[in-house]
Every structure is written in structure tokens, then in C-alpha cells.
Amino acid sequence: MLMSGTAANVKNSSVQYIARQVILDKAQNMFAYELLYRDSDHNAFPSGVTDGQATGRMFFNSLMLVGLERLAAGHRAFINLSDESLLQELPKLLNPENLVIEIVERSQNIPELLKTVLRLKQQGYHFALDDYDGDERWQPLLAHMHYIKLEVEQPIIKTTMMLKKLKRAYPDVKIVVERIETQEEYNFIHAAGADYFQGYFFARPEMLNHGNIEPSKFAVFDLLRCTAKKNLCFKEVQQRVAKDLSLTARVLKLANAKAGENKVEMKSIAQAVVYLGEDAIRQFVRVLALSELGLDKPAELTKMGLMRARFIELFLNPGGDEMAEQGYLIGLMSILDAVLEIELATVISEFSLNSSLSSALLDYQGLLGGALRLAIEVEHNNWVEAEAILNAIRPATGKEHLFDLAMQSRAYADEIFAVVHTG
């Protein structure tokens, strides 16, 4: 149930928080809500959280589970999305009706961002440039925005001059001015021709909270492993999703959102998985996994697991896809004891691993175990030991190949990690 007001004082991971702040028109009538990420009943953006993390958590824990229409009470909704999420076209998982996507001021790679904006605009999505500061780097985007948001600056004339300049240059773009805190500021901004108004003078953000079922880290990791394969098996994905109520709810919501006005009735998890398709499933799992698994752990731990998994996969690839996929799994699982704070033997039991995988993880036995040891020595820059292991398990391979694999695995981890951990 969605509740308005102050949540319980004790922070509960089964409760998700979100705030919404009203945006008014010139007659001070309700125009829209801006939806704001929160991680507790403290009504402020949490410290230490990147744009990407906030996007991932708000998107999958609130927008997908509760629904945009319900969170915004049927009104237009402005939501902040990180540039990485935009470049991956995450908004396509939401119906464009009554949705305005805010491009945050920390966004980079403007040329690629512009290409994405133009593609999504053709599909009916609307955009706002948040906290516009007059910097030249935004110039390519301005004419393609539906809204430009300004913050009140002091002296107020700086804001009104910027506002008038934008109105002359882009008469079709609507100007929203936020952080209005006094009657005097509102009077100046209104007289200067702003279209919409937001700030504490009208209303502070209203806190909402709603129940949430957290996916188990075991289930998320298993799904991440499953979707890391080159050839995605929809039946395997469906089986993993079916084991976790939270994952089931998210996938069904995702499929319903993608269906939009087509009103496709999802009668099973299998149908939802196939309807979403390979790209959407992989995207969903990458964002969900890294936003959930990195929630209370050092970010580098998750990144190390991805690098290790990719390194072993590439190293074992000459032995065939099955061996490479087992290597990827071994790499991911080798950090699970640290992520979950339990014994590795318990992890192995939970996943029901066969004896060869178990002995590789626990005792570095066999080719899989040797590849895991090799990856760990490379991580630690112990090249003498790494070369000795290489000579023992694959003497025909030169040491220079390890440098190449290390670079490739780092690039892979950086690429995936950018979904939620940079901003």
C-alpha cells in the first residue's frame, strides 16, 4: 500500500521511499510532480549515492513495482535519469504518456546523449534539461528539449535574465524555475515569463513510502550468471525468475510496461520473459544486479567479481562455450562469500554445484580451479606466480596473453559497472 507522510523511524529494507514535489503553472494550478529518490524517511537525496544507483533503485523498486501513474496520482511526472540509463534507453521500459525525463546536470557525453534523445523523441518521449547553467556544452541539446529547468540564483536578476534569454532563443521550449522560496522571488520569476514554478514557497517534497520485496542476493547473482551467456536461454531465465517472488513481480511489471497500450495480458512468467526479449532482459538484470548487490558493500568488490568472471571466461573460451560459461560462474561465485558474509561452502551448497565446480572454488582443483588462481594472481599483480600457474595449466600460452585478458576484463567490468555506479 502506498502511504503519504512520515514513515517509521526505523529504516527497513522492505520499505521503499520516494518523494514528490509539485510543479505549478502560471495560475498556480497543479501541472506535474517531480519524483525524487530517497532511501529513508529523511527527506533529502542520500549522500554517497550516484545518479546511476538512484536511477536503478527508483526505477525497479518504485516506478516498475508501484507504477508511474500511481506515484504521480495521475499527473504528469518528471523523473531524473542518469546519462548511462538514457544511453541504454532505459525510458523505453516506461510508457511515454505523462512522462518527462530530466537530463541531470552531471551528464557527460553530450553528442551520444543527443542521438538518444532524438530517437526517443520520435517515440513520443518528452525531455527536460535540469539545472541549466548556461554552459556551452548544453547548446546541442537545448532546441530539442520540451522543458528547461532553472534554479533561482541570487541576485534574482541573474535568473530572470537567463530566463528571458532562453525564451527569446527557444520560444517553443517551456521554462520551469525551481527552488523558489519567497513571494518576492515568485513575483520576479512570474513577471519574467516563466511557464512553470517549483519550490518550498509552494510546497516541500511530500514523502511517500511503499512496501517492497527485496530479491535475494542468491537469486540476483544466479540470474546475472544465467544472462551472461552468449546465447540466452529464455527457459533458464524463466526458471530463475520463478524462484524469487520479487524478481517475478519486477519482470511481470516490466513486461506490462513494455506492452503499454497494446494491453497484452501476461498469463505466465515464461510469456513475460519471451515478450520482453533478450536485450530488455539483459538490461534489466545488469541494472538490478549491480544496484542490489552493491547496496551495502564496497563498489570495488562487485567490480572485482565481474572482472574475475570475464577474465576466466576469456581464458577458458578456447575449450568451448560450456567451459567458458562455467569459468564465468566460478569468477562471480568466488566473491559471494564476501558479498553475502557467509562461508563459501554454504554458497556452494545453496547453488547445488557439482563436484568439479565445488573443488575448483574451494581447493583450486582442475582447469577451472587453476584459471581462478590465475585470475586472482593477475588481480594482485603477482606476475611471477601467474606465469608459473600458466605454465602448469597451459604452457603453450605466452604471458603477454594475460595482459590482454586483464585489459579486456577490466573494460568489460567498467562498461557494465557504468550502468549504476558512475554519474
Secondary structure as UniProt FT lines:
FT   STRAND          3..4
FT   TURN            13..14
FT   STRAND          15..24
FT   TURN            26..27
FT   STRAND          30..38
FT   TURN            47..48
FT   HELIX           51..58
FT   HELIX           59..63
FT   TURN            64..66
FT   HELIX           68..71
FT   TURN            72..74
FT   STRAND          76..81
FT   HELIX           83..87
FT   TURN            88..89
FT   HELIX           90..93
FT   TURN            97..98
FT   STRAND          99..103
FT   TURN            105..106
FT   HELIX           110..122
FT   TURN            123..124
FT   STRAND          126..129
FT   TURN            130..131
FT   HELIX           136..138
FT   HELIX           139..142
FT   TURN            143..144
FT   STRAND          147..151
FT   HELIX           156..169
FT   TURN            171..172
FT   STRAND          174..178
FT   HELIX           183..191
FT   TURN            192..193
FT   STRAND          196..197
FT   TURN            200..202
FT   STRAND          206..211
FT   HELIX           217..227
FT   HELIX           234..242
FT   HELIX           245..259
FT   HELIX           260..262
FT   HELIX           269..293
FT   TURN            294..296
FT   HELIX           299..316
FT   HELIX           317..319
FT   HELIX           321..333
FT   TURN            334..335
FT   HELIX           336..340
FT   HELIX           344..351
FT   HELIX           355..363
FT   HELIX           366..379
FT   TURN            380..381
FT   HELIX           383..393
FT   TURN            395..396
FT   HELIX           400..421
//
